[in-house]
């Protein structure tokens, strides 16, 4: 499986930490090395938030993701702040519902996914994060396919079991997005 050196960035409340947690659980379930490092401002909802996720078959030297090989940007300030930290050859996923800017760089692979709009259209409000996780999976297989469902089941709170199917649907929509 591929390694992740991922940064998810956007506003608090967009589910960035949850999406990172799902990917971290995928690594945990598969017995791989991982780190999950959330960072958010004191504002919580609406403030800045980002989450670094490293998944590897080798020991991870530092949980800090300062040069992400993969970037998921869910708002303009995050794209502006982190786009230049992605090394050449990296992968960038952009929620194009929230960000209408285009990336000028030609040395990274960029995918524009209107994930917030798709989530709302599909009755999956608040799951743009998992749609982008599905797209990341489609482009960069970071775990075995069967691991995703197990990780989502572990991460969805027990008091919200109805959210398991919604998250699985959102993941599949992202995985199939072209």
URJO-V17758 format. One record per backbone hydrogen bond with DSSP energy under -0.5 kcal/mol. CO is the residue of the C=O (numbers start at 1). NH is the residue of the N-H. E is the energy in kcal/mol with one decimal. If there is no record, write none. Layout:
co = [CO/CO]
nh = [NH/NH]
e = [E/E]
This chain:
co = [4/5/5/6/7/8/9/10/11/12/15/16/17/18/19/20/21/22/23/24/25/26/27/28/33/35/36/37/39/41/43/44/47/48/49/50/51/52/53/54/55/56/59/64/69/70/71/71/72/72/73/75/76/77/78/79/82/82/83/87/90/91/92/93/94/94/95/95/107/108/109/111/111/112/113/113/113/114/115/116/117/118/119/120/124/127/128/129/130/131/132/133/134/135/136/141/144/144/145/145/146/147/148/149/150/151/152/157/158/160/161/161/162/163/164/165/166/167/168/169/170/171/172/173/174]
nh = [55/69/70/53/72/51/74/49/14/46/19/20/21/22/23/24/25/26/27/28/29/30/32/31/56/54/38/52/50/44/45/47/12/41/10/39/8/37/6/35/4/33/61/66/91/7/73/93/9/74/95/79/80/81/82/83/85/86/86/90/109/71/111/73/96/113/98/99/89/110/92/94/113/114/96/97/115/118/119/120/121/122/124/123/127/131/132/133/134/135/136/137/138/139/140/2/147/148/148/149/150/151/152/153/154/155/156/160/161/163/164/165/166/167/168/169/170/171/172/173/174/175/176/177/177]
e = [-1.9/-1.9/-1.5/-2.4/-2.6/-2.3/-2.8/-2.5/-1.5/-2.2/-2.5/-2.4/-2.2/-2.4/-2.0/-2.4/-2.7/-1.8/-1.7/-2.4/-3.0/-1.8/-2.8/-1.2/-2.2/-2.2/-0.5/-2.4/-3.3/-1.3/-0.5/-1.5/-3.7/-2.4/-2.6/-2.7/-2.6/-2.9/-2.7/-2.0/-2.0/-2.5/-0.6/-0.8/-2.5/-2.0/-0.6/-3.2/-2.9/-0.5/-2.3/-2.0/-2.8/-2.2/-2.4/-2.3/-1.8/-0.6/-0.9/-2.0/-2.8/-2.3/-2.6/-2.8/-1.3/-3.0/-0.9/-1.7/-3.7/-0.5/-3.2/-2.8/-0.7/-0.5/-1.3/-0.5/-2.7/-2.7/-2.6/-2.1/-2.6/-2.3/-3.6/-1.1/-2.0/-1.8/-2.3/-1.6/-2.2/-2.0/-2.5/-2.4/-2.2/-1.9/-2.3/-2.1/-1.4/-0.7/-0.8/-0.5/-1.0/-2.5/-2.7/-2.2/-1.7/-1.9/-2.4/-2.2/-0.7/-2.2/-1.6/-0.5/-0.9/-2.5/-2.4/-2.5/-2.5/-2.5/-2.2/-2.4/-2.3/-2.6/-1.9/-0.8/-0.6]
